[in-house]
Amino acid sequence: MRVLASIVSALLALQAGASYDIVIRNARVLDPATNLDAVRSIGISGKKIAALSADPLRGRVEIDASGLVAAPGFIDLHSHGQTPENYRYKAMDGVTTALELEVGVSPVGEWYKAREGRSLVHFGASAGHIPARMAVMKDSGGLLPRDAAMNRAATPDEQTAIEAIVRRDLDEGGVGMGMGITYTPTATRDEILGLFQLAARFRRPVFVHMRGGDVVASLQEVITDAAVTGAPLHVVHINSAATSRTPIALQMIDGARARGLDVTTEAYPYTASMTEIASAAYSGWEQREPEFFSRLLWPATGERLTRESFATYRKQGGFVIQFGNTDDMVRAAIAHPAVMIASDGIIENGKGHPRGAGTFARVLGKYVREEKALSLMDAVRKASLMPAQRLEAFAPAMRQKGRLSAGADADIVVFDPGRVIDKATFENAAQYSEGFRDVLVEGTFVVRDGKLQEGVMPGQAIRAR
């Protein structure tokens, strides 16, 4: 208690006369951890929030945020784009932490080393089953398998080698285990169960893209594996995986949670998905009726596909967008109390899906302001506190993120709630969101007055410990 009292006294002294490094004045502060929604000034010292005050504060740098919202920086649990290009789109969309947790990476240690001191935003990745399987089975694919790891079952020796790689990557700080079963359909249920057992030994979640086909059976598989092993489970993009059956999938997750299972999920606010055309997601499409191909858009050219162009691009490889959901299903997922916001985004050389650039602005602009599908506080909670809480038991850096209070990391987004909106489209994904005036990563401006800041690399590694 004496330590707490001394901290409080020091903070009061600072408020009374000391100068902060940065002061954000008169913002409408939203802190989802305490439900604070009030006008405050924020004092930042170094990399931390030092004070919130209803009274004026003084700082070396002062910015007026009257009429604007200040919230914790957004945490994207599902960001495939882990490059400087993608980090710029993230920052302009209010994201201060971007994590690759579905597919994951391997080797984890090398991946982190390549980004240390070179990142605009915080970064991290899971230990990936897919890249481990591809390496052992000598698959020729890129992000996703396209031959051996997709088309045949692993031998017992190969399964042992895959598990050894995933174990090493967890040892090196992988933020959970990434698993895309739909992309490795020949992975047996025994193989998947064994990997859940491995994750359970490390007490880390499995971030899973469940099998294609029957949504109920696919979700039953991973919920059962979580239940019998004790591994936490996070089901990625529930609206994309379940489409028209999103309501029953959410009911199943609600039921599992009500019975004490550690199961969470996420969604992105778009009616179309995107993945590699050479992946298992498109196995057998050659036999489909012609109307199915018109649902596909090739981002590189903006064209809708035909049977002939599909065959050409499947041999070539690359990302394809598929329209297969409804606004109602997206809205139901976004508004559900247990669902987090995550982008599943990637943009390469200016091409990709609009979710890579506009996910969080779209939630705030379309679903909060325009459609009133959820409150502003709930949207901020789904984009910041809930993702932080999903990880904080084993990733200590997350314990001071997703909050806007004294002592928390100064990862802060300042935006105009009346103007924030996504600009990225399916035809032109490489467009920055609007309405985010300032974005700070550990007390460093990465966006100021709506403009990206050059030459700053404050992003830190998010690892499991």
Secondary structure, 3 states (H helix, E strand, C coil): CHHHHHHHHHHHHHHHHCCEEEEEEEEEEEECCCCEEEEEEEEEECCEEEEEECCCCCEEEEEECCCCEEEECEEECEECCCCHHHHHHHHCCCEEEEEEEEEEECCHHHHHHCCCCCCCCEEEEEEEHHHHHHHHHCCCCCCCCCCHHHHCCCCHHHHHHHHHHHHHHHHCCCCCEEEEHHHCCCCCHHHHHHHHHHHHHHCCCEEEECCCCCHHHHHHHHHHHHHHHCCCEEECCHHHHHHHHHHHHHHHHHHHHHCCCCEEEEECCCCEEEEECCCHHHCCHHHCCHHHHCCEEECCCCEECCHHHHHHHHHHCCEEEEECCCHHHHHHHHHCCCEEECCCECEECCEECCHHHHHHHHHHHHHHHHCCCCCHHHHHHHHCHHHHHHHCCCCHHHHHCCCCCCCCECCEEEECCCCCECCCCCCCCCCCCECEEEEEECCEEEEECCEECCCCCCCCECCCC
